[in-house]
Amino acid sequence: MSAAKASNNKDTYKAAGITLVVFGVLYLLDKWVHFESSGLPWVMQKDYFLLYTAVIFLLVKHDKSVGLVLAGLWLILNFGLITALVGTLSAYLLPLALLVTGIILYFIATR
C-alpha cells in the first residue's frame, strides 16, 4: 500500500510540475506573441487554465480522478460555451449528464 501511495504522489508531483511548466511557457509566449492581438484571446483566459490542468492530469497521472473532477468543473463553469456549441439540446444535456454521473458514482461507492 505504501508503494502505491508513493507512486500516486510521484504522479501528482509530475502532473503539477508539467502544469506549472506549461503555464510558464504560455505566459512567456503571451509576452512575445500577444495571443490577444493574434486572434487567440481565449488561450490566456483563466477558465481555460483549468481545462489545461485537467488535460495534463488526465494524460500524466495514473489515477484519473483529479483530472476528471477538474474537467467536470470546467464543463460546469463554462456551461454557456457548451450551450452555444451544442445549441438547444444542451439545455437537457447538463442535467442528464449530472444525473447519470451521480448515479454511476453512487453505485460505485455502494458496490
C-alpha positions in Angstrom: 0.0 0.0 0.0 2.9 2.4 0.8 4.4 1.9 -2.6 1.1 2.6 -4.3 0.8 5.8 -2.3 4.4 6.9 -3.1 3.7 6.3 -6.8 0.5 8.3 -6.6 2.4 11.2 -5.0 5.0 10.9 -7.7 2.3 11.1 -10.4 0.8 14.1 -8.7 4.1 16.0 -8.5 4.9 15.1 -12.1 1.5 16.4 -13.3 1.7 19.5 -11.2 5.3 20.2 -12.4 4.2 19.8 -16.1 1.3 22.1 -15.4 3.5 24.8 -14.0 5.9 24.5 -16.9 3.0 24.8 -19.4 1.7 27.9 -17.6 5.2 29.4 -17.6 5.6 28.7 -21.4 2.1 30.2 -22.1 2.9 33.4 -20.2 6.2 33.7 -22.0 4.6 33.1 -25.4 1.9 35.6 -24.5 4.6 38.3 -23.8 6.3 37.6 -27.1 3.4 36.7 -29.4 0.5 38.5 -27.7 -2.3 35.9 -28.2 -5.0 38.6 -28.0 -3.6 40.6 -30.9 -3.1 37.3 -32.8 -6.8 36.5 -32.7 -6.4 33.9 -29.9 -7.6 35.7 -26.7 -9.1 32.5 -25.3 -5.6 30.9 -24.8 -4.8 33.1 -21.8 -8.3 33.2 -20.2 -8.3 31.9 -16.6 -11.0 29.3 -17.1 -9.0 27.7 -19.9 -6.2 27.2 -17.4 -8.5 24.9 -15.5 -9.0 22.9 -18.7 -5.3 22.8 -19.4 -4.7 21.5 -15.9 -7.4 18.8 -16.3 -6.0 17.6 -19.6 -2.4 17.4 -18.2 -3.6 15.5 -15.1 -5.6 13.1 -17.3 -2.6 12.4 -19.5 0.1 12.1 -16.8 -1.5 10.9 -13.6 -2.3 7.2 -13.4 -5.3 7.9 -11.1 -7.7 9.9 -13.3 -10.0 11.1 -10.6 -8.3 14.6 -10.2 -8.3 15.2 -13.9 -12.0 14.1 -14.2 -13.1 16.4 -11.4 -11.2 19.3 -12.9 -12.7 18.6 -16.4 -16.1 18.4 -14.8 -15.7 21.7 -13.0 -14.6 23.3 -16.3 -17.7 22.0 -18.0 -20.0 23.3 -15.3 -18.2 26.7 -15.2 -18.4 27.0 -19.0 -22.0 25.9 -19.4 -22.6 29.0 -21.6 -19.9 27.9 -24.0 -21.2 24.4 -24.1 -24.8 25.7 -24.7 -23.6 27.9 -27.6 -21.7 25.0 -29.2 -24.4 22.3 -28.9 -27.5 24.6 -29.2 -30.9 24.0 -27.7 -30.1 20.3 -27.0 -27.6 21.4 -24.3 -30.4 22.6 -22.0 -31.1 18.9 -21.4 -27.5 17.5 -21.7 -26.1 19.1 -18.5 -28.9 17.9 -16.2 -28.9 14.5 -17.8 -25.1 14.3 -17.5 -25.2 15.3 -13.9 -27.9 12.7 -13.2 -26.0 9.9 -15.0 -22.7 10.8 -13.3 -24.3 10.9 -9.9 -26.0 7.6 -10.3 -22.7 6.0 -11.6 -20.8 7.4 -8.6 -23.4 6.3 -6.2 -23.3 2.7 -7.5 -19.6 2.6 -7.5 -19.5 3.8 -3.9 -22.1 1.3 -2.7 -20.5 -1.7 -4.5 
